[in-house]
Amino acid sequence: MTGRVIPTDDTTALADALKDILIDYDASLAWAEASQAEVVERFDLSREVTRLVRSIRSASNH
């Protein structure tokens, strides 16, 4: 798991989620590590630069 979805208008759920993170250091560390691994896997720099260049070329008709 890489996070928790909290309804935008539910301050109690937000407080509970923050409390859980602060109380359980091991779980929060596991979330952080899983999140970092997902970002590295999903957003490879070379691939993202290629996509950006394609988008710019497409937008400029080149």
Secondary structure, DSSP 4 states (H G I P E B T S, - for coil): -------TT-HHHHHHHHHHHHH-HHHHHHHHHHHHHHHHHH--HHHHHHHHHHHHHHHTT-
